[in-house]
Amino acid sequence: MNFEIINPGTTKELLGAVNKLQKEKFRFGAGCTDLLMELKKKPEDGLTIINLSQVKDSSFSGIKKSAKGMRLGAMFTAHKIVVNEEIKNAFNVLHESAHNLASTQIRQVATVGGNLCTASPSGDIACALVALDATCEMLSTTGKRREINIKEFFIGVRTTAIGKNEVLYGIAVPANEKKTKTIHSNFIKIGTRRSMECSVVSLAYHIQVNEEGVIIKAGVSIGASAPTVRFAEEACDFLIGKKFKAISQKEKEEFAEKVLSYASPITDIRATSWYRKEVLFNISKSIFE
Ligand SMILES: Cc1cc2nc3c(=O)[nH]c(=O)nc-3n(C[C@H](O)[C@H](O)[C@H](O)COP(=O)(O)OP(=O)(O)OC[C@H]3O[C@@H](n4cnc5c(N)ncnc54)[C@H](O)[C@@H]3O)c2cc1C
């Protein structure tokens, strides 16, 4: 591999480098766990890599909590998610997605931004953030910030809505509803083996229940089942107003059918389309047990 590396130390230098390279071929490198594998498989000539890991900016790499929710800088790592107790308590789905990602070593450097921007249909953190109805914040070379809902972020296989003059700067997760008493929040990952393996199928859910046991907000998304991670909107709507603990067998199946309607899985070396659908249907039903 032969490429030039630029190491901006501040956000200003980063935006300056992006601006300068507008007519050239360049890529961002965050933890580089995906990027280096990709460039090894498909080397590119005349490429410049903008190394994001030296940028000193707490908005780009830290976490900030407020009444509105939580904002993670794009450079926040999977490891930092795993060890954060508040994330575990309030957004367990995100904790579990990071906890199950790759290996200890990879989690130390793999970033939230990298997981989103690589736009893999089997991105685990991406799947959890879709269930959490997150917002992606981009920063352009002019210094302008642009926010879009994460559902609009993934526009195709490994394609995102980020412009060439933009970098993903942060991800905001809305706070849980004030009336929430109980949260059913988890990430189910089915792989051919537990570690160092991308999902064969995954399901993320974050379901908020009030004092009466009634579902007041639901986020459900699927991974490795369609060209992009998908939000199962009809399945979420179906749950609103129902008592979580009183969902009947028939309703569980109806819910699972609705989740499945968002899936169009492929057959590949790891699993057939038929297998992926069967598994997705069964894990969808299982979340109420
Ligand atoms: C052995 C192995 C196992 C793995 N297992 C899993 C797994 O279980 N689950 C899973 O989800 N993934 C897995 N992955 C994939 C990878 O580790 C994750 O997707 C990781 O989160 C990528 O983060 P990164 O910081 O390393 O991204 P990088 O490799 O640095 O970047 C990925 C892409 O995003 C772009 N990018 C990065 N940051 C930004 C930004 N701020 N703005 C704009 N573009 C940006 C880069 O240019 C590149 O195109 C695995 C990878 C390996 C090698």
The ligand as an SDF file (V2000), in Angstrom:
LIG
                    3D

 53 58  0  0  0  0  0  0  0  0999 V2000
  -11.4300   -8.5600   12.6700 C   0  0  0  0  0  0  0  0  0  0  0  0
  -12.5370   -7.5470   12.5780 C   0  0  0  0  0  0  0  0  0  0  0  0
  -13.7290   -7.8040   13.2510 C   0  0  0  0  0  0  0  0  0  0  0  0
  -14.7700   -6.8800   13.1860 C   0  0  0  0  0  0  0  0  0  0  0  0
  -15.9290   -7.1430   13.8540 N   0  0  0  0  0  0  0  0  0  0  0  0
  -16.9480   -6.2580   13.8080 C   0  0  0  0  0  0  0  0  0  0  0  0
  -18.1530   -6.5070   14.5170 C   0  0  0  0  0  0  0  0  0  0  0  0
  -18.3010   -7.4980   15.2330 O   0  0  0  0  0  0  0  0  0  0  0  0
  -19.1490   -5.5930   14.4000 N   0  0  0  0  0  0  0  0  0  0  0  0
  -19.0320   -4.4540   13.6380 C   0  0  0  0  0  0  0  0  0  0  0  0
  -19.9680   -3.6700   13.5790 O   0  0  0  0  0  0  0  0  0  0  0  0
  -17.8920   -4.1900   12.9610 N   0  0  0  0  0  0  0  0  0  0  0  0
  -16.8490   -5.0480   13.0420 C   0  0  0  0  0  0  0  0  0  0  0  0
  -15.6950   -4.7870   12.3470 N   0  0  0  0  0  0  0  0  0  0  0  0
  -15.5810   -3.5600   11.5420 C   0  0  0  0  0  0  0  0  0  0  0  0
  -14.9500   -2.3340   12.2480 C   0  0  0  0  0  0  0  0  0  0  0  0
  -14.0990   -2.6960   13.2870 O   0  0  0  0  0  0  0  0  0  0  0  0
  -16.0300   -1.3700   12.7860 C   0  0  0  0  0  0  0  0  0  0  0  0
  -16.9070   -0.9890   11.7450 O   0  0  0  0  0  0  0  0  0  0  0  0
  -15.4240   -0.1110   13.4060 C   0  0  0  0  0  0  0  0  0  0  0  0
  -16.3930    0.5370   14.2000 O   0  0  0  0  0  0  0  0  0  0  0  0
  -14.8720    0.8690   12.3890 C   0  0  0  0  0  0  0  0  0  0  0  0
  -14.3590    1.9990   13.0950 O   0  0  0  0  0  0  0  0  0  0  0  0
  -12.9510    2.6350   12.7360 P   0  0  0  0  0  0  0  0  0  0  0  0
  -12.7870    3.8150   13.6300 O   0  0  0  0  0  0  0  0  0  0  0  0
  -11.8730    1.6150   12.7820 O   0  0  0  0  0  0  0  0  0  0  0  0
  -13.2350    3.0940   11.2310 O   0  0  0  0  0  0  0  0  0  0  0  0
  -12.1710    3.3320   10.0610 P   0  0  0  0  0  0  0  0  0  0  0  0
  -11.6890    2.0270    9.5570 O   0  0  0  0  0  0  0  0  0  0  0  0
  -11.1520    4.3210   10.4580 O   0  0  0  0  0  0  0  0  0  0  0  0
  -13.1360    4.0200    9.0010 O   0  0  0  0  0  0  0  0  0  0  0  0
  -14.1900    3.3310    8.3890 C   0  0  0  0  0  0  0  0  0  0  0  0
  -14.7850    4.2150    7.2730 C   0  0  0  0  0  0  0  0  0  0  0  0
  -15.4150    5.3560    7.8290 O   0  0  0  0  0  0  0  0  0  0  0  0
  -14.7910    6.5630    7.3690 C   0  0  0  0  0  0  0  0  0  0  0  0
  -14.7630    7.4530    8.5280 N   0  0  0  0  0  0  0  0  0  0  0  0
  -14.3010    7.1540    9.7600 C   0  0  0  0  0  0  0  0  0  0  0  0
  -14.5480    8.1700   10.6120 N   0  0  0  0  0  0  0  0  0  0  0  0
  -15.1790    9.1350    9.8930 C   0  0  0  0  0  0  0  0  0  0  0  0
  -15.7060   10.4240   10.2030 C   0  0  0  0  0  0  0  0  0  0  0  0
  -15.6490   10.9330   11.4500 N   0  0  0  0  0  0  0  0  0  0  0  0
  -16.2890   11.1380    9.2220 N   0  0  0  0  0  0  0  0  0  0  0  0
  -16.3860   10.6310    7.9580 C   0  0  0  0  0  0  0  0  0  0  0  0
  -15.9180    9.4280    7.6040 N   0  0  0  0  0  0  0  0  0  0  0  0
  -15.3140    8.6770    8.5630 C   0  0  0  0  0  0  0  0  0  0  0  0
  -13.4370    6.1370    6.8450 C   0  0  0  0  0  0  0  0  0  0  0  0
  -12.9650    6.9940    5.8400 O   0  0  0  0  0  0  0  0  0  0  0  0
  -13.7430    4.7430    6.3120 C   0  0  0  0  0  0  0  0  0  0  0  0
  -14.3380    4.8350    5.0470 O   0  0  0  0  0  0  0  0  0  0  0  0
  -14.6180   -5.6790   12.4190 C   0  0  0  0  0  0  0  0  0  0  0  0
  -13.4000   -5.4290   11.7600 C   0  0  0  0  0  0  0  0  0  0  0  0
  -12.3750   -6.3360   11.8450 C   0  0  0  0  0  0  0  0  0  0  0  0
  -11.0880   -6.0310   11.1310 C   0  0  0  0  0  0  0  0  0  0  0  0
  1  2  1  0
  2  3  1  0
  2 52  2  0
  3  4  2  0
  4  5  1  0
  4 50  1  0
  5  6  2  0
  6  7  1  0
  6 13  1  0
  7  8  2  0
  7  9  1  0
  9 10  1  0
 10 11  2  0
 10 12  1  0
 12 13  2  0
 13 14  1  0
 14 15  1  0
 14 50  1  0
 15 16  1  0
 16 17  1  0
 16 18  1  0
 18 19  1  0
 18 20  1  0
 20 21  1  0
 20 22  1  0
 22 23  1  0
 23 24  1  0
 24 25  2  0
 24 26  1  0
 24 27  1  0
 27 28  1  0
 28 29  2  0
 28 30  1  0
 28 31  1  0
 31 32  1  0
 32 33  1  0
 33 34  1  0
 33 48  1  0
 34 35  1  0
 35 36  1  0
 35 46  1  0
 36 37  1  0
 36 45  1  0
 37 38  2  0
 38 39  1  0
 39 40  1  0
 39 45  2  0
 40 41  1  0
 40 42  2  0
 42 43  1  0
 43 44  2  0
 44 45  1  0
 46 47  1  0
 46 48  1  0
 48 49  1  0
 50 51  2  0
 51 52  1  0
 52 53  1  0
M  END
$$$$
